[in-house]
Amino acid sequence: MTACHSAIRANQVLTLEEMRALIGQLERTTLPRTCAHGRPTMLQVGIGDLERQFGRHG
């Protein structure tokens, strides 16, 4: 519950310092790849996926 209330919301502007602090906190957790609800906190995106998203077909 505490995690949800203090979560960063969509479109919330963060300073570079705040972003770095969040990444540091994430790296210190035991399960950094998911939130408390099991949702992913990061995604792996391949170069092919990026190229398709930007309309580049190489």
DSSP file (Angstrom, degrees, kcal/mol; ACC not computed):
  #  RESIDUE AA STRUCTURE BP1 BP2  ACC     N-H-->O    O-->H-N    N-H-->O    O-->H-N    TCO  KAPPA ALPHA  PHI   PSI    X-CA   Y-CA   Z-CA
    1    1 A M     >        0   0    0      0, 0.0     4,-2.1     0, 0.0     5,-0.2   0.000 360.0 360.0 360.0 -45.0    0.0    0.0    0.0
    2    2 A T  H  >  +     0   0    0      1,-0.2     4,-1.8     2,-0.2     5,-0.1   0.905 360.0  54.1 -61.4 -40.8    2.8    2.4    0.9
    3    3 A A  H  4 S+     0   0    0      1,-0.2     4,-0.3     2,-0.2    -1,-0.2   0.896 108.5  49.0 -61.2 -40.3    4.6    1.6   -2.4
    4    4 A C  H >4 S+     0   0    0      1,-0.2     3,-0.9     2,-0.2    -1,-0.2   0.907 110.9  48.9 -66.9 -42.0    1.5    2.4   -4.4
    5    5 A H  H 3< S+     0   0    0     -4,-2.1    -1,-0.2     1,-0.2    -2,-0.2   0.804 116.1  42.4 -70.5 -28.7    0.9    5.8   -2.7
    6    6 A S  T 3< S+     0   0    0     -4,-1.8    -1,-0.2    -5,-0.2    -2,-0.2   0.331  89.6 125.7 -99.1   8.8    4.5    6.9   -3.1
    7    7 A A    <   -     0   0    0     -3,-0.9     2,-0.4    -4,-0.3    -3,-0.1  -0.262  69.2-106.8 -68.2 151.8    4.8    5.7   -6.7
    8    8 A I        -     0   0    0      1,-0.0     2,-0.2     4,-0.0    -1,-0.1  -0.654  40.6-139.6 -75.6 131.3    5.9    7.9   -9.5
    9    9 A R    >   -     0   0    0     -2,-0.4     3,-1.9     1,-0.1    -1,-0.0  -0.539  26.6 -82.8 -93.9 158.8    2.8    8.7  -11.7
   10   10 A A  T 3  S+     0   0    0      1,-0.3    -1,-0.1    -2,-0.2     3,-0.1  -0.303 115.7  13.9 -56.9 140.6    2.6    8.9  -15.4
   11   11 A N  T 3  S+     0   0    0      1,-0.2     2,-0.4    -3,-0.1    -1,-0.3   0.514  88.3 145.4  68.4   7.2    3.7   12.3  -16.8
   12   12 A Q    <   -     0   0    0     -3,-1.9     2,-0.4     1,-0.0    -1,-0.2  -0.632  47.9-130.8 -75.3 129.4    5.3   13.2  -13.5
   13   13 A V        -     0   0    0     -2,-0.4     2,-0.3    -3,-0.1    -4,-0.1  -0.674  27.1-173.1 -85.5 130.9    8.4   15.3  -14.1
   14   14 A L        -     0   0    0     -2,-0.4     2,-0.1    -6,-0.0    -6,-0.0  -0.916  21.8-122.0-121.7 149.9   11.6   14.2  -12.3
   15   15 A T     >  -     0   0    0     -2,-0.3     4,-2.4     1,-0.1     5,-0.2  -0.439  32.8-108.5 -79.2 163.7   15.0   15.8  -12.1
   16   16 A L  H  > S+     0   0    0      1,-0.2     4,-2.5     2,-0.2     5,-0.2   0.887 122.2  54.2 -59.0 -39.2   18.1   13.9  -13.2
   17   17 A E  H  > S+     0   0    0      2,-0.2     4,-2.2     1,-0.2    -1,-0.2   0.907 108.1  48.4 -62.1 -42.8   19.0   13.6   -9.5
   18   18 A E  H  > S+     0   0    0      2,-0.2     4,-2.2     1,-0.2    -2,-0.2   0.898 111.1  51.0 -64.5 -40.5   15.6   12.1   -8.6
   19   19 A M  H  X S+     0   0    0     -4,-2.4     4,-2.2     2,-0.2    -2,-0.2   0.924 110.8  48.2 -62.7 -44.4   15.9    9.6  -11.6
   20   20 A R  H  X S+     0   0    0     -4,-2.5     4,-2.4     1,-0.2    -1,-0.2   0.897 110.3  51.7 -63.3 -40.1   19.4    8.5  -10.4
   21   21 A A  H  X S+     0   0    0     -4,-2.2     4,-2.4     2,-0.2    -1,-0.2   0.902 109.2  50.3 -63.6 -40.9   18.2    8.1   -6.9
   22   22 A L  H  X S+     0   0    0     -4,-2.2     4,-2.6     2,-0.2    -2,-0.2   0.911 110.5  48.8 -64.1 -42.3   15.3    5.9   -8.0
   23   23 A I  H  X S+     0   0    0     -4,-2.2     4,-2.5     2,-0.2    -2,-0.2   0.909 110.7  51.8 -63.7 -41.2   17.6    3.7  -10.1
   24   24 A G  H  X S+     0   0    0     -4,-2.4     4,-1.0     2,-0.2    -2,-0.2   0.913 111.1  46.9 -60.3 -43.6   19.9    3.4   -7.2
   25   25 A Q  H >< S+     0   0    0     -4,-2.4     3,-0.5     1,-0.2     4,-0.4   0.905 111.3  51.9 -64.5 -41.7   17.0    2.3   -4.9
   26   26 A L  H >< S+     0   0    0     -4,-2.6     3,-1.4     1,-0.2    -2,-0.2   0.908 106.2  54.0 -61.5 -42.9   15.8   -0.2   -7.6
   27   27 A E  H 3< S+     0   0    0     -4,-2.5    -1,-0.2     1,-0.3    -2,-0.2   0.743 105.0  55.3 -64.7 -23.4   19.2   -1.7   -7.8
   28   28 A R  T << S+     0   0    0     -4,-1.0    -1,-0.3    -3,-0.5    -2,-0.2   0.497  88.3  98.7 -88.9  -3.9   19.3   -2.3   -4.1
   29   29 A T  S <  S-     0   0    0     -3,-1.4    -3,-0.0    -4,-0.4     0, 0.0  -0.398  77.5-126.9 -80.7 162.1   16.0   -4.3   -4.0
   30   30 A T  S    S+     0   0    0      1,-0.3    -1,-0.1    -2,-0.1    -4,-0.0   0.785 106.8  30.3 -78.1 -27.5   15.9   -8.1   -3.9
   31   31 A L    >   +     0   0    0      3,-0.1     3,-1.2     1,-0.1    -1,-0.3  -0.645  69.5 164.9-129.9  75.0   13.6   -8.3   -6.9
   32   32 A P  T 3   +     0   0    0      0, 0.0    -1,-0.1     0, 0.0     9,-0.1   0.639  66.8  65.9 -70.5 -13.9   14.4   -5.2   -9.1
   33   33 A R  T 3  S+     0   0    0      8,-0.1     8,-1.8     7,-0.1     9,-0.6   0.570 104.2  38.4 -89.0  -7.2   12.6   -6.5  -12.2
   34   34 A T  B <  S-A   40   0A   0     -3,-1.2    -3,-0.1     6,-0.3     2,-0.1  -0.978  74.8-124.5-139.4 154.6    9.0   -6.4  -10.8
   35   35 A C    >   -     0   0    0      4,-3.0     3,-1.9    -2,-0.3     6,-0.1  -0.237  49.4 -85.7 -82.2-178.8    7.0   -4.2   -8.5
   36   36 A A  T 3  S+     0   0    0      1,-0.3    -1,-0.1     2,-0.1   -32,-0.0   0.730 131.5  52.6 -62.0 -22.1    5.2   -5.5   -5.4
   37   37 A H  T 3  S-     0   0    0      2,-0.1    -1,-0.3     3,-0.0     0, 0.0   0.416 122.2-104.9 -93.7   0.5    2.3   -6.5   -7.6
   38   38 A G  S <  S+     0   0    0     -3,-1.9    -2,-0.1     1,-0.3     3,-0.1   0.491  74.5 139.8  90.0   3.8    4.4   -8.5  -10.0
   39   39 A R        -     0   0    0      1,-0.1    -4,-3.0     2,-0.0    -1,-0.3  -0.556  60.3 -98.4 -80.1 147.0    4.3   -5.9  -12.8
   40   40 A P  B     -A   34   0A   0      0, 0.0    -6,-0.3     0, 0.0    -1,-0.1  -0.335  25.6-167.4 -66.8 144.2    7.6   -5.3  -14.7
   41   41 A T  S    S+     0   0    0     -8,-1.8     2,-0.3     1,-0.2    -7,-0.2   0.517  77.6  22.3-102.8 -12.0    9.7   -2.4  -13.8
   42   42 A M        -     0   0    0     -9,-0.6     2,-0.3     2,-0.0    -1,-0.2  -0.986  66.9-151.9-151.3 155.8   11.9   -2.7  -16.9
   43   43 A L        -     0   0    0     -2,-0.3     2,-0.6    -3,-0.1     0, 0.0  -0.955  15.8-131.2-129.7 147.9   11.6   -4.2  -20.4
   44   44 A Q        -     0   0    0     -2,-0.3     2,-0.5     2,-0.0    -2,-0.0  -0.895  26.8-173.1 -98.9 124.4   14.2   -5.6  -22.8
   45   45 A V        -     0   0    0     -2,-0.6     2,-0.1     4,-0.0    -2,-0.0  -0.975  12.9-141.9-122.0 123.8   13.7   -4.1  -26.3
   46   46 A G     >  -     0   0    0     -2,-0.5     4,-2.0     1,-0.1     5,-0.2  -0.356  25.8-110.2 -81.4 163.9   15.7   -5.4  -29.2
   47   47 A I  H  > S+     0   0    0      1,-0.2     4,-2.7     2,-0.2     5,-0.2   0.870 119.0  56.2 -61.2 -37.3   17.1   -3.3  -32.0
   48   48 A G  H  > S+     0   0    0      1,-0.2     4,-2.2     2,-0.2    -1,-0.2   0.895 105.8  50.7 -61.7 -40.4   14.6   -4.9  -34.4
   49   49 A D  H  > S+     0   0    0      2,-0.2     4,-2.2     1,-0.2    -1,-0.2   0.916 111.4  47.9 -62.7 -43.8   11.7   -3.8  -32.2
   50   50 A L  H  X S+     0   0    0     -4,-2.0     4,-1.7     1,-0.2    -2,-0.2   0.920 110.0  52.0 -63.9 -43.8   13.1   -0.2  -32.1
   51   51 A E  H  <>S+     0   0    0     -4,-2.7     5,-3.6     1,-0.2    -1,-0.2   0.908 110.8  47.9 -60.5 -41.9   13.5   -0.1  -35.9
   52   52 A R  H ><5S+     0   0    0     -4,-2.2     3,-1.4     3,-0.2    -1,-0.2   0.906 108.9  53.9 -64.2 -41.7    9.9   -1.2  -36.4
   53   53 A Q  H 3<5S+     0   0    0     -4,-2.2    -1,-0.2     1,-0.3    -2,-0.2   0.827 113.3  43.0 -63.2 -31.0    8.6    1.3  -34.0
   54   54 A F  T 3<5S-     0   0    0     -4,-1.7    -1,-0.3     2,-0.2    -2,-0.2   0.239 118.2-109.6-100.8  12.6   10.4    4.1  -35.8
   55   55 A G  T < 5S+     0   0    0     -3,-1.4     2,-0.6     1,-0.2    -3,-0.2   0.767  74.1 134.9  70.6  26.3    9.4    2.8  -39.3
   56   56 A R      < -     0   0    0     -5,-3.6     2,-0.7    -6,-0.2    -1,-0.2  -0.937  32.8-172.7-111.2 118.7   12.9    1.7  -40.2
   57   57 A H              0   0    0     -2,-0.6    -9,-0.0     1,-0.1    -5,-0.0  -0.880 360.0 360.0-114.9 101.0   13.1   -1.7  -41.8
   58   58 A G              0   0    0     -2,-0.7    -1,-0.1   -10,-0.1   -10,-0.0   0.404 360.0 360.0-104.7 360.0   16.7   -2.8  -42.2
